Amino acid sequence: MGTQDPNAMKPRLVRCPACGGDSVYGPGNRFRPFCSERCRNLDFGAWASEGFRLPEETPPDDQSFGDPKLQ
Ligand SMILES: [Zn+2]
């Protein structure tokens, strides 16, 4: 067993919640705990589609044709 140096600036590896791969949990990885921006977006997308759906907006279809001025 080795002694742990609290001052060691070793990057900590965690498991990326999105892909399950290694992710650097440190200041160098601004997407932590995800390994990359892609994984962060993936996870965010999954979270967003899980019951937090935005209602689809239908474009207004009541455009009136026939300008009275053109008659
Ligand atoms: Zn990942």
N, CA, C, O and the ligand as a Tripos MOL2 file, in Angstrom:
@<TRIPOS>MOLECULE
protein
  285   283    72     0     0
PROTEIN
NO_CHARGES

@<TRIPOS>ATOM
      1 N           0.8460   -1.1930    0.0000 N.3       1 MET1
      2 CA          0.0000    0.0000    0.0000 C.3       1 MET1
      3 C           0.8890    1.2540    0.0000 C.2       1 MET1
      4 O           1.8820    1.3330    0.7240 O.2       1 MET1
      5 N           0.5120    2.2010   -0.8130 N.am      2 GLY2
      6 CA          1.3100    3.4220   -0.8760 C.3       2 GLY2
      7 C           0.6570    4.5260   -0.0660 C.2       2 GLY2
      8 O          -0.5460    4.5130    0.1950 O.2       2 GLY2
      9 N           1.4600    5.4480    0.3090 N.am      3 THR3
     10 CA          0.9190    6.5810    1.0510 C.3       3 THR3
     11 C           0.3680    7.5990    0.0640 C.2       3 THR3
     12 O           0.9520    7.8340   -0.9940 O.2       3 THR3
     13 N          -0.7250    8.1800    0.4070 N.am      4 GLN4
     14 CA         -1.3260    9.1510   -0.4990 C.3       4 GLN4
     15 C          -0.8340   10.5540   -0.1840 C.2       4 GLN4
     16 O          -0.9060   11.0130    0.9560 O.2       4 GLN4
     17 N          -0.3480   11.2040   -1.1810 N.am      5 ASP5
     18 CA          0.1280   12.5710   -1.0180 C.3       5 ASP5
     19 C          -1.0150   13.5310   -1.3290 C.2       5 ASP5
     20 O          -1.4870   13.5960   -2.4640 O.2       5 ASP5
     21 N          -1.4490   14.2610   -0.3380 N.am      6 PRO6
     22 CA         -2.5820   15.1930   -0.5580 C.3       6 PRO6
     23 C          -2.2150   16.3150   -1.5110 C.2       6 PRO6
     24 O          -3.0960   16.9750   -2.0620 O.2       6 PRO6
     25 N          -0.9380   16.5370   -1.7090 N.am      7 ASN7
     26 CA         -0.5250   17.6260   -2.5890 C.3       7 ASN7
     27 C          -0.3160   17.1620   -4.0280 C.2       7 ASN7
     28 O           0.0160   17.9540   -4.9100 O.2       7 ASN7
     29 N          -0.5120   15.9040   -4.2390 N.am      8 ALA8
     30 CA         -0.3170   15.3980   -5.5940 C.3       8 ALA8
     31 C          -1.3980   15.9600   -6.5030 C.2       8 ALA8
     32 O          -2.5930   15.8370   -6.2340 O.2       8 ALA8
     33 N          -0.9530   16.5680   -7.5650 N.am      9 MET9
     34 CA         -1.9260   17.1520   -8.4940 C.3       9 MET9
     35 C          -2.2820   16.1330   -9.5670 C.2       9 MET9
     36 O          -2.1750   16.3950  -10.7650 O.2       9 MET9
     37 N          -2.6900   15.0160   -9.1220 N.am     10 LYS10
     38 CA         -3.0380   13.9710  -10.0880 C.3      10 LYS10
     39 C          -4.4780   14.1500  -10.5350 C.2      10 LYS10
     40 O          -5.3660   14.3480   -9.7060 O.2      10 LYS10
     41 N          -4.7110   14.0840  -11.8080 N.am     11 PRO11
     42 CA         -6.0920   14.1880  -12.2860 C.3      11 PRO11
     43 C          -6.9050   12.9810  -11.8400 C.2      11 PRO11
     44 O          -6.4940   11.8300  -11.9870 O.2      11 PRO11
     45 N          -8.0250   13.2760  -11.3120 N.am     12 ARG12
     46 CA         -8.8870   12.1890  -10.8440 C.3      12 ARG12
     47 C          -9.7560   11.7230  -12.0000 C.2      12 ARG12
     48 O         -10.3030   12.5240  -12.7590 O.2      12 ARG12
     49 N          -9.8650   10.4370  -12.1090 N.am     13 LEU13
     50 CA        -10.7020    9.9020  -13.1690 C.3      13 LEU13
     51 C         -12.0220    9.4170  -12.5900 C.2      13 LEU13
     52 O         -12.0640    8.6660  -11.6160 O.2      13 LEU13
     53 N         -13.0720    9.8610  -13.2050 N.am     14 VAL14
     54 CA        -14.3880    9.3860  -12.8000 C.3      14 VAL14
     55 C         -15.0380    8.7460  -14.0220 C.2      14 VAL14
     56 O         -14.5250    8.8290  -15.1380 O.2      14 VAL14
     57 N         -16.1410    8.1280  -13.7890 N.am     15 ARG15
     58 CA        -16.8290    7.5130  -14.9190 C.3      15 ARG15
     59 C         -17.7920    8.5140  -15.5270 C.2      15 ARG15
     60 O         -18.5970    9.1310  -14.8300 O.2      15 ARG15
     61 N         -17.6970    8.6620  -16.8140 N.am     16 CYS16
     62 CA        -18.5810    9.5800  -17.5150 C.3      16 CYS16
     63 C         -20.0040    9.0340  -17.4480 C.2      16 CYS16
     64 O         -20.2500    7.9030  -17.8670 O.2      16 CYS16
     65 N         -20.9340    9.8160  -16.9310 N.am     17 PRO17
     66 CA        -22.3150    9.3310  -16.7950 C.3      17 PRO17
     67 C         -22.9830    9.0580  -18.1360 C.2      17 PRO17
     68 O         -23.9680    8.3220  -18.2030 O.2      17 PRO17
     69 N         -22.4590    9.6380  -19.1870 N.am     18 ALA18
     70 CA        -23.0990    9.4700  -20.4910 C.3      18 ALA18
     71 C         -22.5850    8.2490  -21.2300 C.2      18 ALA18
     72 O         -23.3770    7.4310  -21.6980 O.2      18 ALA18
     73 N         -21.2760    8.1140  -21.3400 N.am     19 CYS19
     74 CA        -20.7320    7.0130  -22.1390 C.3      19 CYS19
     75 C         -20.0690    5.9530  -21.2810 C.2      19 CYS19
     76 O         -19.7310    4.8800  -21.7800 O.2      19 CYS19
     77 N         -19.8790    6.2300  -20.0100 N.am     20 GLY20
     78 CA        -19.2920    5.2310  -19.1290 C.3      20 GLY20
     79 C         -17.7900    5.1460  -19.2420 C.2      20 GLY20
     80 O         -17.1620    4.2770  -18.6360 O.2      20 GLY20
     81 N         -17.2140    6.0390  -20.0100 N.am     21 GLY21
     82 CA        -15.7670    6.0270  -20.1770 C.3      21 GLY21
     83 C         -15.0690    6.8410  -19.1000 C.2      21 GLY21
     84 O         -15.6990    7.3990  -18.2020 O.2      21 GLY21
     85 N         -13.7610    6.8890  -19.2180 N.am     22 ASP22
     86 CA        -12.9980    7.6630  -18.2480 C.3      22 ASP22
     87 C         -13.1720    9.1480  -18.5050 C.2      22 ASP22
     88 O         -13.1260    9.6170  -19.6420 O.2      22 ASP22
     89 N         -13.3690    9.8610  -17.4290 N.am     23 SER23
     90 CA        -13.5150   11.2990  -17.5420 C.3      23 SER23
     91 C         -12.6390   11.9490  -16.4980 C.2      23 SER23
     92 O         -12.6480   11.5560  -15.3320 O.2      23 SER23
     93 N         -11.8850   12.9400  -16.9170 N.am     24 VAL24
     94 CA        -11.0000   13.6250  -15.9860 C.3      24 VAL24
     95 C         -11.8170   14.5890  -15.1450 C.2      24 VAL24
     96 O         -12.4470   15.5200  -15.6470 O.2      24 VAL24
     97 N         -11.7810   14.3290  -13.8540 N.am     25 TYR25
     98 CA        -12.5240   15.2050  -12.9650 C.3      25 TYR25
     99 C         -11.5580   16.2220  -12.3850 C.2      25 TYR25
    100 O         -11.0000   16.0330  -11.3040 O.2      25 TYR25
    101 N         -11.3760   17.2830  -13.1130 N.am     26 GLY26
    102 CA        -10.4440   18.3020  -12.6520 C.3      26 GLY26
    103 C         -10.6870   19.5970  -13.3830 C.2      26 GLY26
    104 O         -11.5720   19.6790  -14.2350 O.2      26 GLY26
    105 N          -9.9100   20.6100  -13.0580 N.am     27 PRO27
    106 CA        -10.0880   21.9240  -13.6810 C.3      27 PRO27
    107 C          -9.8580   21.8940  -15.1880 C.2      27 PRO27
    108 O         -10.3350   22.7640  -15.9160 O.2      27 PRO27
    109 N          -9.1270   20.8900  -15.6460 N.am     28 GLY28
    110 CA         -8.8430   20.8120  -17.0780 C.3      28 GLY28
    111 C         -10.0340   20.3490  -17.8860 C.2      28 GLY28
    112 O         -10.0740   20.5040  -19.1070 O.2      28 GLY28
    113 N         -10.9980   19.7830  -17.1960 N.am     29 ASN29
    114 CA        -12.1650   19.2770  -17.9060 C.3      29 ASN29
    115 C         -13.3850   20.0730  -17.4730 C.2      29 ASN29
    116 O         -13.9450   19.8580  -16.3980 O.2      29 ASN29
    117 N         -13.7750   20.9870  -18.3270 N.am     30 ARG30
    118 CA        -14.8880   21.8470  -17.9090 C.3      30 ARG30
    119 C         -16.2270   21.1870  -18.1510 C.2      30 ARG30
    120 O         -17.2740   21.7640  -17.8600 O.2      30 ARG30
    121 N         -16.1940   19.9820  -18.6820 N.am     31 PHE31
    122 CA        -17.4530   19.2690  -18.9000 C.3      31 PHE31
    123 C         -17.6720   18.2170  -17.8380 C.2      31 PHE31
    124 O         -18.6130   17.4280  -17.9240 O.2      31 PHE31
    125 N         -16.8080   18.2000  -16.8360 N.am     32 ARG32
    126 CA        -16.9360   17.1980  -15.7870 C.3      32 ARG32
    127 C         -18.3230   17.2560  -15.1560 C.2      32 ARG32
    128 O         -18.8850   18.3480  -15.0770 O.2      32 ARG32
    129 N         -18.8830   16.2010  -14.7240 N.am     33 PRO33
    130 CA        -18.2430   14.8860  -14.6960 C.3      33 PRO33
    131 C         -18.2500   14.1590  -16.0400 C.2      33 PRO33
    132 O         -17.8790   12.9870  -16.1050 O.2      33 PRO33
    133 N         -18.6540   14.8170  -17.0810 N.am     34 PHE34
    134 CA        -18.6480   14.1650  -18.3830 C.3      34 PHE34
    135 C         -17.2640   14.2650  -19.0020 C.2      34 PHE34
    136 O         -16.4620   15.1160  -18.6180 O.2      34 PHE34
    137 N         -16.9910   13.3910  -19.9620 N.am     35 CYS35
    138 CA        -15.6560   13.3510  -20.5360 C.3      35 CYS35
    139 C         -15.5260   14.3800  -21.6520 C.2      35 CYS35
    140 O         -14.4160   14.7760  -22.0070 O.2      35 CYS35
    141 N         -16.6320   14.8050  -22.1950 N.am     36 SER36
    142 CA        -16.5370   15.7460  -23.3030 C.3      36 SER36
    143 C         -17.8410   16.5280  -23.4150 C.2      36 SER36
    144 O         -18.8480   16.2120  -22.7810 O.2      36 SER36
    145 N         -17.7740   17.5550  -24.2450 N.am     37 GLU37
    146 CA        -18.9730   18.3660  -24.4420 C.3      37 GLU37
    147 C         -20.0820   17.5340  -25.0700 C.2      37 GLU37
    148 O         -21.2650   17.6920  -24.7690 O.2      37 GLU37
    149 N         -19.6520   16.6470  -25.9510 N.am     38 ARG38
    150 CA        -20.6210   15.7860  -26.6320 C.3      38 ARG38
    151 C         -21.4190   14.9640  -25.6260 C.2      38 ARG38
    152 O         -22.6450   14.8750  -25.7050 O.2      38 ARG38
    153 N         -20.7030   14.3680  -24.6840 N.am     39 CYS39
    154 CA        -21.3670   13.5340  -23.6890 C.3      39 CYS39
    155 C         -22.2640   14.3770  -22.7950 C.2      39 CYS39
    156 O         -23.3500   13.9490  -22.4040 O.2      39 CYS39
    157 N         -21.8090   15.5520  -22.4830 N.am     40 ARG40
    158 CA        -22.6320   16.4080  -21.6400 C.3      40 ARG40
    159 C         -23.9350   16.7410  -22.3610 C.2      40 ARG40
    160 O         -25.0090   16.7110  -21.7610 O.2      40 ARG40
    161 N         -23.8340   17.0540  -23.6320 N.am     41 ASN41
    162 CA        -25.0400   17.3730  -24.3900 C.3      41 ASN41
    163 C         -25.9370   16.1500  -24.5250 C.2      41 ASN41
    164 O         -27.1630   16.2500  -24.4760 O.2      41 ASN41
    165 N         -25.3090   15.0090  -24.6940 N.am     42 LEU42
    166 CA        -26.0880   13.7760  -24.8100 C.3      42 LEU42
    167 C         -26.9090   13.5580  -23.5510 C.2      42 LEU42
    168 O         -28.1040   13.2670  -23.6060 O.2      42 LEU42
    169 N         -26.2490   13.7050  -22.4340 N.am     43 ASP43
    170 CA        -26.9440   13.4630  -21.1740 C.3      43 ASP43
    171 C         -28.0170   14.5170  -20.9460 C.2      43 ASP43
    172 O         -29.1030   14.2250  -20.4470 O.2      43 ASP43
    173 N         -27.6950   15.7180  -21.3140 N.am     44 PHE44
    174 CA        -28.6770   16.7860  -21.1370 C.3      44 PHE44
    175 C         -29.8870   16.5290  -22.0150 C.2      44 PHE44
    176 O         -31.0220   16.7740  -21.6060 O.2      44 PHE44
    177 N         -29.6480   16.0350  -23.2210 N.am     45 GLY45
    178 CA        -30.7560   15.7380  -24.1250 C.3      45 GLY45
    179 C         -31.6350   14.6400  -23.5630 C.2      45 GLY45
    180 O         -32.8610   14.7150  -23.6400 O.2      45 GLY45
    181 N         -31.0070   13.6190  -22.9990 N.am     46 ALA46
    182 CA        -31.7810   12.5210  -22.4320 C.3      46 ALA46
    183 C         -32.5970   13.0120  -21.2500 C.2      46 ALA46
    184 O         -33.7470   12.6190  -21.0530 O.2      46 ALA46
    185 N         -31.9800   13.8680  -20.4830 N.am     47 TRP47
    186 CA        -32.6980   14.3970  -19.3290 C.3      47 TRP47
    187 C         -33.8730   15.2450  -19.7860 C.2      47 TRP47
    188 O         -34.9560   15.1970  -19.2030 O.2      47 TRP47
    189 N         -33.6440   16.0220  -20.8350 N.am     48 ALA48
    190 CA        -34.6790   16.9460  -21.2940 C.3      48 ALA48
    191 C         -35.8600   16.1980  -21.8970 C.2      48 ALA48
    192 O         -37.0030   16.6460  -21.7980 O.2      48 ALA48
    193 N         -35.5840   15.0660  -22.5170 N.am     49 SER49
    194 CA        -36.6710   14.3450  -23.1760 C.3      49 SER49
    195 C         -37.4200   13.4730  -22.1820 C.2      49 SER49
    196 O         -38.4000   12.8160  -22.5330 O.2      49 SER49
    197 N         -36.9580   13.4690  -20.9530 N.am     50 GLU50
    198 CA        -37.5740   12.5800  -19.9720 C.3      50 GLU50
    199 C         -38.6940   13.2950  -19.2190 C.2      50 GLU50
    200 O         -38.6580   13.3950  -17.9920 O.2      50 GLU50
    201 N         -39.6480   13.7700  -19.9280 N.am     51 GLY51
    202 CA        -40.7890   14.3810  -19.2640 C.3      51 GLY51
    203 C         -40.6880   15.8810  -19.1560 C.2      51 GLY51
    204 O         -41.5130   16.5250  -18.5080 O.2      51 GLY51
    205 N         -39.6940   16.4250  -19.7820 N.am     52 PHE52
    206 CA        -39.5840   17.8830  -19.7570 C.3      52 PHE52
    207 C         -39.6320   18.3890  -21.1810 C.2      52 PHE52
    208 O         -38.7760   19.1610  -21.6130 O.2      52 PHE52
    209 N         -40.6140   17.9570  -21.8820 N.am     53 ARG53
    210 CA        -40.6960   18.2950  -23.3050 C.3      53 ARG53
    211 C         -41.3290   19.6500  -23.4980 C.2      53 ARG53
    212 O         -42.3070   20.0110  -22.8430 O.2      53 ARG53
    213 N         -40.7510   20.3780  -24.4010 N.am     54 LEU54
    214 CA        -41.3450   21.6520  -24.7480 C.3      54 LEU54
    215 C         -42.4770   21.3950  -25.7390 C.2      54 LEU54
    216 O         -42.3390   20.5820  -26.6530 O.2      54 LEU54
    217 N         -43.5650   22.0750  -25.5550 N.am     55 PRO55
    218 CA        -44.6800   21.8840  -26.4930 C.3      55 PRO55
    219 C         -44.2990   22.3520  -27.8870 C.2      55 PRO55
    220 O         -43.6880   23.4050  -28.0690 O.2      55 PRO55
    221 N         -44.6710   21.5530  -28.8460 N.am     56 GLU56
    222 CA        -44.3430   21.9390  -30.2150 C.3      56 GLU56
    223 C         -45.2340   23.0900  -30.6350 C.2      56 GLU56
    224 O         -46.4590   23.0510  -30.5210 O.2      56 GLU56
    225 N         -44.5770   24.0890  -31.1110 N.am     57 GLU57
    226 CA        -45.3530   25.2530  -31.5130 C.3      57 GLU57
    227 C         -45.7080   25.1640  -32.9810 C.2      57 GLU57
    228 O         -44.8550   24.9430  -33.8410 O.2      57 GLU57
    229 N         -46.9590   25.3370  -33.2350 N.am     58 THR58
    230 CA        -47.3820   25.3420  -34.6280 C.3      58 THR58
    231 C         -47.4210   26.7810  -35.1180 C.2      58 THR58
    232 O         -47.9270   27.6680  -34.4310 O.2      58 THR58
    233 N         -46.8980   26.9970  -36.2750 N.am     59 PRO59
    234 CA        -46.8900   28.3640  -36.8040 C.3      59 PRO59
    235 C         -48.3110   28.8340  -37.0750 C.2      59 PRO59
    236 O         -49.1690   28.0570  -37.4940 O.2      59 PRO59
    237 N         -48.5390   30.0870  -36.8350 N.am     60 PRO60
    238 CA        -49.8810   30.6310  -37.0880 C.3      60 PRO60
    239 C         -50.2410   30.4760  -38.5540 C.2      60 PRO60
    240 O         -49.4790   30.8370  -39.4510 O.2      60 PRO60
    241 N         -51.4210   29.9320  -38.7640 N.am     61 ASP61
    242 CA        -51.8120   29.6180  -40.1310 C.3      61 ASP61
    243 C         -53.0360   30.4110  -40.5540 C.2      61 ASP61
    244 O         -53.7720   30.0280  -41.4630 O.2      61 ASP61
    245 N         -53.2280   31.5190  -39.8700 N.am     62 ASP62
    246 CA        -54.4280   32.3030  -40.1930 C.3      62 ASP62
    247 C         -54.0510   33.6070  -40.8890 C.2      62 ASP62
    248 O         -54.5870   34.6790  -40.6070 O.2      62 ASP62
    249 N         -53.1260   33.4640  -41.7890 N.am     63 GLN63
    250 CA        -52.7660   34.6530  -42.5450 C.3      63 GLN63
    251 C         -53.8900   35.0070  -43.4970 C.2      63 GLN63
    252 O         -54.3380   34.1720  -44.2840 O.2      63 GLN63
    253 N         -54.3310   36.2130  -43.4260 N.am     64 SER64
    254 CA        -55.4380   36.5910  -44.2920 C.3      64 SER64
    255 C         -54.9250   37.0250  -45.6570 C.2      64 SER64
    256 O         -54.1010   37.9280  -45.7970 O.2      64 SER64
    257 N         -55.4500   36.3430  -46.6360 N.am     65 PHE65
    258 CA        -55.0700   36.7440  -47.9980 C.3      65 PHE65
    259 C         -56.0210   37.8270  -48.4760 C.2      65 PHE65
    260 O         -57.1290   37.9700  -47.9590 O.2      65 PHE65
    261 N         -55.6010   38.5430  -49.4120 N.am     66 GLY66
    262 CA        -56.4810   39.5560  -49.9830 C.3      66 GLY66
    263 C         -56.4200   40.8460  -49.1870 C.2      66 GLY66
    264 O         -57.2440   41.0810  -48.3030 O.2      66 GLY66
    265 N         -55.4690   41.6570  -49.4940 N.am     67 ASP67
    266 CA        -55.3960   42.9590  -48.8550 C.3      67 ASP67
    267 C         -56.4820   43.8590  -49.4280 C.2      67 ASP67
    268 O         -56.5630   44.0460  -50.6420 O.2      67 ASP67
    269 N         -57.3180   44.4160  -48.5520 N.am     68 PRO68
    270 CA        -58.3980   45.2860  -49.0650 C.3      68 PRO68
    271 C         -57.8860   46.4170  -49.9220 C.2      68 PRO68
    272 O         -58.5840   46.9150  -50.8050 O.2      68 PRO68
    273 N         -56.6630   46.8150  -49.6520 N.am     69 LYS69
    274 CA        -56.1290   47.9350  -50.4220 C.3      69 LYS69
    275 C         -55.8190   47.5510  -51.8710 C.2      69 LYS69
    276 O         -55.7350   48.3930  -52.7650 O.2      69 LYS69
    277 N         -55.6520   46.2240  -52.0620 N.am     70 LEU70
    278 CA        -55.2850   45.7910  -53.4190 C.3      70 LEU70
    279 C         -56.5200   45.4960  -54.2650 C.2      70 LEU70
    280 O         -56.4020   45.1790  -55.4480 O.2      70 LEU70
    281 N         -57.6660   45.5970  -53.6800 N.am     71 GLN71
    282 CA        -58.8700   45.2410  -54.4300 C.3      71 GLN71
    283 C         -59.2960   46.3600  -55.3790 C.2      71 GLN71
    284 O         -60.2940   46.2230  -56.0870 O.2      71 GLN71
    285 ZN        -18.3840   10.3770  -22.1380 Zn       72 ZN72
@<TRIPOS>BOND
     1     1     2 1
     2     2     3 1
     3     3     4 2
     4     3     5 am
     5     5     6 1
     6     6     7 1
     7     7     8 2
     8     7     9 am
     9     9    10 1
    10    10    11 1
    11    11    12 2
    12    11    13 am
    13    13    14 1
    14    14    15 1
    15    15    16 2
    16    15    17 am
    17    17    18 1
    18    18    19 1
    19    19    20 2
    20    19    21 am
    21    21    22 1
    22    22    23 1
    23    23    24 2
    24    23    25 am
    25    25    26 1
    26    26    27 1
    27    27    28 2
    28    27    29 am
    29    29    30 1
    30    30    31 1
    31    31    32 2
    32    31    33 am
    33    33    34 1
    34    34    35 1
    35    35    36 2
    36    35    37 am
    37    37    38 1
    38    38    39 1
    39    39    40 2
    40    39    41 am
    41    41    42 1
    42    42    43 1
    43    43    44 2
    44    43    45 am
    45    45    46 1
    46    46    47 1
    47    47    48 2
    48    47    49 am
    49    49    50 1
    50    50    51 1
    51    51    52 2
    52    51    53 am
    53    53    54 1
    54    54    55 1
    55    55    56 2
    56    55    57 am
    57    57    58 1
    58    58    59 1
    59    59    60 2
    60    59    61 am
    61    61    62 1
    62    62    63 1
    63    63    64 2
    64    63    65 am
    65    65    66 1
    66    66    67 1
    67    67    68 2
    68    67    69 am
    69    69    70 1
    70    70    71 1
    71    71    72 2
    72    71    73 am
    73    73    74 1
    74    74    75 1
    75    75    76 2
    76    75    77 am
    77    77    78 1
    78    78    79 1
    79    79    80 2
    80    79    81 am
    81    81    82 1
    82    82    83 1
    83    83    84 2
    84    83    85 am
    85    85    86 1
    86    86    87 1
    87    87    88 2
    88    87    89 am
    89    89    90 1
    90    90    91 1
    91    91    92 2
    92    91    93 am
    93    93    94 1
    94    94    95 1
    95    95    96 2
    96    95    97 am
    97    97    98 1
    98    98    99 1
    99    99   100 2
   100    99   101 am
   101   101   102 1
   102   102   103 1
   103   103   104 2
   104   103   105 am
   105   105   106 1
   106   106   107 1
   107   107   108 2
   108   107   109 am
   109   109   110 1
   110   110   111 1
   111   111   112 2
   112   111   113 am
   113   113   114 1
   114   114   115 1
   115   115   116 2
   116   115   117 am
   117   117   118 1
   118   118   119 1
   119   119   120 2
   120   119   121 am
   121   121   122 1
   122   122   123 1
   123   123   124 2
   124   123   125 am
   125   125   126 1
   126   126   127 1
   127   127   128 2
   128   127   129 am
   129   129   130 1
   130   130   131 1
   131   131   132 2
   132   131   133 am
   133   133   134 1
   134   134   135 1
   135   135   136 2
   136   135   137 am
   137   137   138 1
   138   138   139 1
   139   139   140 2
   140   139   141 am
   141   141   142 1
   142   142   143 1
   143   143   144 2
   144   143   145 am
   145   145   146 1
   146   146   147 1
   147   147   148 2
   148   147   149 am
   149   149   150 1
   150   150   151 1
   151   151   152 2
   152   151   153 am
   153   153   154 1
   154   154   155 1
   155   155   156 2
   156   155   157 am
   157   157   158 1
   158   158   159 1
   159   159   160 2
   160   159   161 am
   161   161   162 1
   162   162   163 1
   163   163   164 2
   164   163   165 am
   165   165   166 1
   166   166   167 1
   167   167   168 2
   168   167   169 am
   169   169   170 1
   170   170   171 1
   171   171   172 2
   172   171   173 am
   173   173   174 1
   174   174   175 1
   175   175   176 2
   176   175   177 am
   177   177   178 1
   178   178   179 1
   179   179   180 2
   180   179   181 am
   181   181   182 1
   182   182   183 1
   183   183   184 2
   184   183   185 am
   185   185   186 1
   186   186   187 1
   187   187   188 2
   188   187   189 am
   189   189   190 1
   190   190   191 1
   191   191   192 2
   192   191   193 am
   193   193   194 1
   194   194   195 1
   195   195   196 2
   196   195   197 am
   197   197   198 1
   198   198   199 1
   199   199   200 2
   200   199   201 am
   201   201   202 1
   202   202   203 1
   203   203   204 2
   204   203   205 am
   205   205   206 1
   206   206   207 1
   207   207   208 2
   208   207   209 am
   209   209   210 1
   210   210   211 1
   211   211   212 2
   212   211   213 am
   213   213   214 1
   214   214   215 1
   215   215   216 2
   216   215   217 am
   217   217   218 1
   218   218   219 1
   219   219   220 2
   220   219   221 am
   221   221   222 1
   222   222   223 1
   223   223   224 2
   224   223   225 am
   225   225   226 1
   226   226   227 1
   227   227   228 2
   228   227   229 am
   229   229   230 1
   230   230   231 1
   231   231   232 2
   232   231   233 am
   233   233   234 1
   234   234   235 1
   235   235   236 2
   236   235   237 am
   237   237   238 1
   238   238   239 1
   239   239   240 2
   240   239   241 am
   241   241   242 1
   242   242   243 1
   243   243   244 2
   244   243   245 am
   245   245   246 1
   246   246   247 1
   247   247   248 2
   248   247   249 am
   249   249   250 1
   250   250   251 1
   251   251   252 2
   252   251   253 am
   253   253   254 1
   254   254   255 1
   255   255   256 2
   256   255   257 am
   257   257   258 1
   258   258   259 1
   259   259   260 2
   260   259   261 am
   261   261   262 1
   262   262   263 1
   263   263   264 2
   264   263   265 am
   265   265   266 1
   266   266   267 1
   267   267   268 2
   268   267   269 am
   269   269   270 1
   270   270   271 1
   271   271   272 2
   272   271   273 am
   273   273   274 1
   274   274   275 1
   275   275   276 2
   276   275   277 am
   277   277   278 1
   278   278   279 1
   279   279   280 2
   280   279   281 am
   281   281   282 1
   282   282   283 1
   283   283   284 2
@<TRIPOS>SUBSTRUCTURE
     1 MET1         2 RESIDUE 1 A MET
     2 GLY2         6 RESIDUE 1 A GLY
     3 THR3        10 RESIDUE 1 A THR
     4 GLN4        14 RESIDUE 1 A GLN
     5 ASP5        18 RESIDUE 1 A ASP
     6 PRO6        22 RESIDUE 1 A PRO
     7 ASN7        26 RESIDUE 1 A ASN
     8 ALA8        30 RESIDUE 1 A ALA
     9 MET9        34 RESIDUE 1 A MET
    10 LYS10       38 RESIDUE 1 A LYS
    11 PRO11       42 RESIDUE 1 A PRO
    12 ARG12       46 RESIDUE 1 A ARG
    13 LEU13       50 RESIDUE 1 A LEU
    14 VAL14       54 RESIDUE 1 A VAL
    15 ARG15       58 RESIDUE 1 A ARG
    16 CYS16       62 RESIDUE 1 A CYS
    17 PRO17       66 RESIDUE 1 A PRO
    18 ALA18       70 RESIDUE 1 A ALA
    19 CYS19       74 RESIDUE 1 A CYS
    20 GLY20       78 RESIDUE 1 A GLY
    21 GLY21       82 RESIDUE 1 A GLY
    22 ASP22       86 RESIDUE 1 A ASP
    23 SER23       90 RESIDUE 1 A SER
    24 VAL24       94 RESIDUE 1 A VAL
    25 TYR25       98 RESIDUE 1 A TYR
    26 GLY26      102 RESIDUE 1 A GLY
    27 PRO27      106 RESIDUE 1 A PRO
    28 GLY28      110 RESIDUE 1 A GLY
    29 ASN29      114 RESIDUE 1 A ASN
    30 ARG30      118 RESIDUE 1 A ARG
    31 PHE31      122 RESIDUE 1 A PHE
    32 ARG32      126 RESIDUE 1 A ARG
    33 PRO33      130 RESIDUE 1 A PRO
    34 PHE34      134 RESIDUE 1 A PHE
    35 CYS35      138 RESIDUE 1 A CYS
    36 SER36      142 RESIDUE 1 A SER
    37 GLU37      146 RESIDUE 1 A GLU
    38 ARG38      150 RESIDUE 1 A ARG
    39 CYS39      154 RESIDUE 1 A CYS
    40 ARG40      158 RESIDUE 1 A ARG
    41 ASN41      162 RESIDUE 1 A ASN
    42 LEU42      166 RESIDUE 1 A LEU
    43 ASP43      170 RESIDUE 1 A ASP
    44 PHE44      174 RESIDUE 1 A PHE
    45 GLY45      178 RESIDUE 1 A GLY
    46 ALA46      182 RESIDUE 1 A ALA
    47 TRP47      186 RESIDUE 1 A TRP
    48 ALA48      190 RESIDUE 1 A ALA
    49 SER49      194 RESIDUE 1 A SER
    50 GLU50      198 RESIDUE 1 A GLU
    51 GLY51      202 RESIDUE 1 A GLY
    52 PHE52      206 RESIDUE 1 A PHE
    53 ARG53      210 RESIDUE 1 A ARG
    54 LEU54      214 RESIDUE 1 A LEU
    55 PRO55      218 RESIDUE 1 A PRO
    56 GLU56      222 RESIDUE 1 A GLU
    57 GLU57      226 RESIDUE 1 A GLU
    58 THR58      230 RESIDUE 1 A THR
    59 PRO59      234 RESIDUE 1 A PRO
    60 PRO60      238 RESIDUE 1 A PRO
    61 ASP61      242 RESIDUE 1 A ASP
    62 ASP62      246 RESIDUE 1 A ASP
    63 GLN63      250 RESIDUE 1 A GLN
    64 SER64      254 RESIDUE 1 A SER
    65 PHE65      258 RESIDUE 1 A PHE
    66 GLY66      262 RESIDUE 1 A GLY
    67 ASP67      266 RESIDUE 1 A ASP
    68 PRO68      270 RESIDUE 1 A PRO
    69 LYS69      274 RESIDUE 1 A LYS
    70 LEU70      278 RESIDUE 1 A LEU
    71 GLN71      282 RESIDUE 1 A GLN
    72 ZN72       285 GROUP 0 **** ****
